[in-house]
Amino acid sequence: REKNYYFKLGRHQQWLIDYIEANPDFVAPDYRRNEVLGFLKNEKLEDLCISRPKERLEWGIPLPFDPDYVTYVWFDALVNYLSIPRSRGEEASLWPADIHVIGKDILKFHAVYWPIMLKAAGLELPKQVLVHGWWQKDDQKMSKSTGNVVDPVEVIDEWGLDAFRYYVVRELAIGPDGNWTDEGFATRYGAELANGLGNLVNRSLSMLNRYREGVVPAPHDELAAEAIAARDKLVKQLRANELQAGLMTIWSYIARLNQYVDETAPFKIAKDPEQAERLGEGLYNLAESCR
């Protein structure tokens, strides 16, 4: 046996329970918050060993109050969230974090150990700990041994960074695990990005160039109310970390715009000089919506 330093987590256990209950958005989604509360209410927090003797672990960070010891996992890992921005003079702008995004497998360390450490040090807690699930490939856990790991660099080289980002947000809801399939990626890319959004933008710009020489007509507010409603709904969803729902709001508006093209039929009324004003209104609304 060897001597080490311990952090008495249990002294702060009831405080953390009270804090999470008083701040229901501190851990999200809700079922992860309930998971943390269940753990705290049913398990006694043991003292956390935070050191190792320097004589057998030379590479660690020395404890400031005892140079014969170095700090040790998880204690040393968590303080990096503060020590790195502090060393760069960026602590004031980067802490406290608005959202601390973590994986479900390290929930205890970030929703139990870390807030207690910050409280004991007299420092502010992150405003929210947001917990996401894991990525699976074809409904199986990714593993180097099975060779089913998705290489993001390869995907980006083939499809582009924006397409990669889109699929990640589209398929991974905050909380549960997400499932990556190469077929699903290609389908989303073709049906949604290319045929849905891409076709809309291409048609809108093509008609604007053809019928107005690329000059955006005078403003017209025919779609303003719908656009504002979609924007406000989207902002609310994003602030609630409902990223997939936010994408659905965007796609609903894109579908409305494609419907609007069919309703206004710029390619038809462009042949009628008496419809010039109506043509301009339609082209403006499409251009502004795409923007």
C-alpha positions in Angstrom: 0.0 0.0 0.0 1.1 3.6 -0.6 0.1 7.0 0.7 -1.8 9.3 -1.6 -4.0 12.4 -1.5 -7.8 12.0 -1.6 -10.6 14.4 -2.5 -13.6 14.0 -0.2 -16.4 14.0 -2.7 -19.0 13.0 -0.2 -18.8 16.3 1.6 -20.4 17.9 -1.4 -22.9 15.2 -2.4 -26.0 16.8 -1.0 -25.0 20.1 -2.4 -24.8 18.6 -5.9 -28.2 16.9 -5.6 -29.7 20.2 -4.5 -28.0 22.1 -7.3 -29.1 19.7 -10.1 -32.7 19.8 -8.8 -32.7 23.6 -8.6 -31.2 23.8 -12.1 -33.0 21.2 -14.2 -31.2 22.1 -17.4 -27.8 21.6 -15.9 -27.6 18.0 -17.3 -29.4 17.3 -20.6 -31.2 15.3 -21.9 -33.7 14.8 -19.0 -33.1 11.1 -18.7 -29.3 11.7 -18.3 -30.1 14.2 -15.5 -32.3 11.5 -13.9 -29.5 9.0 -14.2 -27.1 11.3 -12.4 -29.6 12.1 -9.6 -30.4 8.4 -9.2 -26.7 7.7 -8.8 -26.2 10.5 -6.3 -29.3 9.5 -4.2 -28.5 5.8 -4.1 -24.7 5.6 -3.9 -22.4 7.1 -1.3 -19.6 9.0 -3.0 -16.2 7.5 -2.1 -13.1 9.6 -1.6 -11.4 10.2 -4.9 -7.7 9.4 -5.1 -6.1 12.4 -6.9 -2.4 11.6 -6.8 0.5 9.2 -7.3 3.9 9.3 -5.8 6.4 11.0 -8.1 8.9 8.2 -7.4 6.9 5.9 -9.6 5.1 8.3 -11.9 7.5 10.9 -13.1 5.6 12.3 -16.0 2.6 13.7 -14.1 1.9 17.3 -13.1 3.3 18.0 -9.6 0.8 18.8 -6.9 1.4 22.5 -5.9 1.2 21.6 -2.2 3.5 18.6 -2.3 6.2 18.3 -5.0 6.7 14.6 -4.1 3.3 13.7 -5.7 1.8 14.2 -9.1 -1.9 14.6 -9.9 -3.7 11.6 -11.5 -6.7 10.6 -13.5 -9.5 11.8 -13.6 -8.5 14.8 -11.5 -5.7 16.0 -13.9 -7.8 15.5 -17.0 -10.7 17.6 -15.8 -8.6 20.6 -14.7 -7.4 20.9 -18.3 -10.7 22.6 -19.1 -9.5 25.5 -17.1 -5.7 25.3 -17.2 -5.4 25.4 -21.0 -7.5 28.6 -21.5 -5.9 30.1 -18.4 -2.4 29.6 -19.8 -3.5 31.4 -23.0 -5.1 34.3 -21.2 -8.5 33.2 -22.6 -10.2 32.1 -19.4 -12.5 35.1 -19.2 -13.9 34.4 -22.6 -14.1 30.6 -22.5 -15.2 29.9 -18.9 -17.8 29.1 -17.7 -18.7 27.1 -20.7 -22.2 27.7 -22.1 -22.5 24.0 -23.1 -20.1 21.3 -22.1 -20.6 18.5 -24.7 -19.6 15.0 -23.5 -20.1 11.3 -24.4 -22.4 9.1 -22.3 -19.5 7.0 -21.1 -17.9 9.8 -19.2 -21.1 11.2 -17.6 -20.1 10.6 -14.0 -16.8 12.4 -14.3 -18.3 15.5 -15.9 -21.7 15.7 -14.1 -20.5 14.5 -10.6 -16.7 14.9 -10.1 -16.2 18.1 -12.2 -18.9 20.3 -10.7 -17.9 19.2 -7.2 -14.2 20.1 -8.0 -15.3 23.5 -9.3 -17.5 24.2 -6.3 -14.7 23.3 -3.9 -12.4 25.7 -5.8 -14.9 28.5 -5.7 -15.3 28.5 -9.5 -18.3 28.8 -11.7 -19.9 25.6 -13.2 -20.6 25.2 -16.9 -24.1 26.3 -17.7 -25.1 22.9 -19.1 -23.6 19.4 -19.5 -25.0 18.0 -22.8 -24.6 14.3 -23.1 -24.6 12.5 -26.5 -24.7 8.9 -27.5 -22.2 6.8 -29.5 -22.0 6.3 -33.3 -22.7 2.8 -34.6 -21.9 1.6 -38.1 -24.6 -0.6 -39.6 -26.2 -1.1 -36.2 -22.9 -2.4 -34.7 -20.5 -0.7 -32.3 -17.5 0.8 -34.2 -14.3 -1.1 -33.5 -10.8 -1.0 -35.0 -10.6 -4.8 -34.5 -13.7 -5.4 -36.7 -12.6 -2.7 -39.2 -16.0 -0.9 -39.3 -14.7 2.5 -38.2 -15.9 5.4 -40.4 -12.9 7.6 -41.4 -14.2 11.2 -41.5 -11.3 12.4 -43.6 -12.1 9.9 -46.3 -15.8 10.9 -46.3 -14.9 14.6 -46.4 -12.5 14.0 -49.3 -15.2 12.3 -51.3 -18.3 14.2 -50.3 -17.2 17.5 -48.8 -17.2 18.9 -45.3 -20.7 20.4 -45.3 -22.2 17.1 -46.4 -20.4 15.3 -43.6 -21.5 17.8 -41.0 -25.1 17.6 -42.3 -25.3 13.8 -42.1 -23.9 13.8 -38.6 -26.5 16.3 -37.3 -29.3 14.6 -39.4 -28.7 11.1 -38.0 -27.5 11.7 -34.4 -30.2 12.9 -32.0 -28.8 14.3 -28.8 -28.9 11.5 -26.3 -29.4 8.1 -28.0 -26.9 6.4 -30.2 -26.7 7.2 -33.9 -26.3 4.8 -36.7 -24.1 5.5 -39.7 -24.6 3.7 -43.0 -22.9 4.5 -46.2 -26.1 3.9 -48.1 -27.9 6.3 -45.8 -25.3 8.9 -46.4 -25.6 8.7 -50.1 -29.4 8.7 -49.9 -29.5 11.8 -47.7 -27.0 13.6 -50.0 -28.9 12.9 -53.2 -32.5 13.3 -52.0 -32.1 16.2 -49.6 -28.9 18.2 -50.3 -28.8 17.7 -54.1 -32.5 17.3 -55.1 -34.1 19.2 -52.3 -31.9 22.2 -51.4 -29.6 22.1 -54.4 -32.4 21.9 -56.9 -34.2 24.8 -55.3 -31.2 27.1 -55.2 -30.2 26.1 -58.8 -33.7 26.8 -60.2 -34.0 30.1 -58.3 -30.7 31.5 -59.5 -31.1 30.2 -63.0 -34.5 32.0 -63.4 -33.1 35.1 -61.8 -30.2 35.2 -64.3 -32.5 34.3 -67.2 -35.3 36.7 -66.5 -33.6 39.5 -64.6 -30.0 39.3 -65.7 -29.0 38.3 -62.2 -30.4 41.4 -60.6 -32.6 40.9 -57.5 -36.0 42.6 -58.0 -37.6 45.0 -55.6 -38.5 43.6 -52.2 -41.8 41.9 -51.7 -43.1 40.3 -48.5 -45.3 37.5 -49.7 -43.3 34.8 -47.8 -42.0 37.0 -45.0 -44.5 35.8 -42.3 -43.7 32.1 -43.1 -40.0 32.8 -43.1 -40.0 34.6 -39.8 -42.2 31.9 -38.2 -39.8 29.2 -39.4 -36.8 31.2 -38.2 -38.3 31.8 -34.8 -39.2 28.1 -34.4 -35.7 27.1 -35.5 -34.0 29.4 -33.0 -36.1 28.0 -30.2 -35.2 24.4 -31.2 -31.5 25.1 -31.5 -31.4 26.7 -28.1 -33.1 23.6 -26.7 -30.4 21.4 -28.5 -33.1 19.9 -30.7 -30.9 19.8 -33.8 -32.8 17.2 -35.7 -36.1 19.0 -35.1 -34.4 22.2 -36.3 -33.4 20.5 -39.5 -37.0 19.4 -40.0 -38.1 23.0 -39.7 -35.6 24.0 -42.3 -36.8 21.2 -44.6 -40.4 22.2 -44.1 -39.6 25.7 -45.4 -37.6 24.3 -48.3 -40.6 22.2 -49.3 -42.8 25.3 -49.1 -40.4 27.1 -51.4 -40.5 24.3 -54.0 -44.2 24.5 -53.7 -44.0 28.2 -54.2 -42.1 27.7 -57.5 -44.9 25.5 -58.8 -47.6 28.0 -57.6 -46.0 31.1 -59.2 -44.6 29.3 -62.2 -42.0 31.9 -63.2 -40.9 29.9 -66.2 -44.5 30.2 -67.6 -45.4 33.8 -66.7 -42.0 35.1 -68.0 -43.5 34.8 -71.5 -46.3 37.2 -70.6 -45.2 40.9 -70.5 -48.3 41.8 -68.4 -47.0 39.4 -65.7 -43.6 41.1 -65.3 -44.4 42.5 -61.9 -45.7 39.2 -60.6 -42.6 37.5 -62.0 -40.4 40.0 -60.1 -42.2 39.3 -56.9 -41.8 35.6 -57.2 -38.1 35.8 -58.1 -37.4 38.2 -55.2 -39.1 35.9 -52.7 -37.1 32.9 -53.9 -33.8 34.8 -53.9 -34.4 36.2 -50.4 -35.5 32.8 -49.0 -32.4 31.1 -50.5 -30.2 33.8 -49.0 
